[in-house]
Amino acid sequence: MQKDFHFDVIYVLARYAEFSHEDAFTIAYSSQYVDDATHGGFIYFSNAPSYYHMRSVTCTDNKEFYENLDEAVNNHTWLPFHFVPGNNPGSFAGTEYEYRARMICRPNSEIAQKMVAECINNGNKSLHRLGITLHSYADTWAHQGFAGVVSPLNVLRDIFDSESGNSFLKIVSPLDDIADRLISANMNRFPLGHLTALHCPDIPYLEWEYIDREGNSSGRVHNIERFMDAVSNIWIVLKRYQASDVNGNIPVIPDYVYNAFKDSFLRFAHYNADKRHELWQQALSEDWFGFGKINIPYISSGPGSWKSIALGKDDIRHTPNEVFEMSNEFMKSDWKQFHDSVMAHIDFMLNVLLPENGVTLK
């Protein structure tokens, strides 16, 4: 999923679930920032000890693409945050591919549900942790059938748009940027996640088909059905979080809320993620959802971003000799709370949840 879901949909859904504007924004920003927190390591201060943080995503640009071939890197980014292992080898049980098949992401899997339960039950409940968890949880629908490791099981072929009959390259043409062109060139050489399908799993309204790794036809895939199932289940998570009850008996999502999202997915039909985000933002500014006219631009870096505010500097170069002044606000900043939650999420996923469920990482 992309910014229109991880930020805009999550914000609107949280508001419908009766979170305040401020809390909904914190949840939504944290959810989307999982896709933008590409840097980790030490932050050095001249007047305080250093702060260590970990990233939640690996760069796929021209300079750093090959980091994604490092299994240890994938284990700390793609698996816990974007491709939660479904732990179901399916037809590959007992074969040489069983280990890789256990890594394949499954929608609303048992492991994904346990991940959500940990967030709800966490004694130090954090909206930042909730946003991170919702990102990982939502991606189990969009990324189903793919694993967050380099694996031949991720290879698909003959992908096309069911509606137009166009090949998948035409679906995403022109490709968004240099990063996409690089991905396109390397997708079959290094089948990580859904590279072989490019953005097809992430486009909310797309109907598409493909031939899977075993030579079987997928039949028509209706992304909107997957996305709406994600919306319905995230609604339950938000209400259970409010109630501090992981098993709370929550009424299903109201019809008017369900229809608002389904209508928006269809109305904001555009292949480019930035354009879809722009349309959601316009809808919020015009009070389409009944919360009043709201302007909540998402700023991932530079002036106005969480990181810039936390470190008191607009231009952050990420060089080894870059030193900051720690202010009194840093310790309670959204950026630090986000990264504290990233560390907690990684620790739980890799050192507790996956091992307890028999998913060992090589």
Salt bridges, closest charged atoms under 4 A:
ASP4 OD2 - ARG276 NE 2.77
ASP8 OD2 - HIS277 ND1 2.65
GLU18 OE1 - LYS239 NZ 3.66
ASP35 OD1 - HIS82 ND1 3.45
ASP35 OD1 - HIS135 NE2 3.36
GLU67 OE2 - ARG55 NH2 3.10
GLU71 OE1 - ARG100 NH2 3.15
GLU98 OE2 - ARG102 NH2 2.77
GLU110 OE2 - LYS114 NZ 3.24
ASP139 OD1 - HIS6 NE2 3.14
ASP139 OD2 - HIS82 ND1 3.77
ASP139 OD2 - HIS135 NE2 3.15
ASP139 OD2 - HIS143 ND1 3.83
ASP158 OD2 - ARG157 NH1 2.83
ASP176 OD2 - HIS199 NE2 3.72
ASP180 OD2 - HIS199 NE2 3.00
ASP202 OD1 - HIS143 NE2 3.52
ASP202 OD2 - HIS194 NE2 3.30
GLU207 OE1 - ARG220 NH1 3.02
GLU207 OE2 - HIS222 ND1 3.30
ASP274 OD1 - LYS3 NZ 3.62
GLU278 OE2 - LYS275 NZ 3.27
ASP315 OD2 - ARG317 NH2 2.74
GLU322 OE2 - LYS313 NZ 3.19
ASP334 OD1 - HIS128 NE2 2.81
ASP340 OD2 - LYS336 NZ 2.72
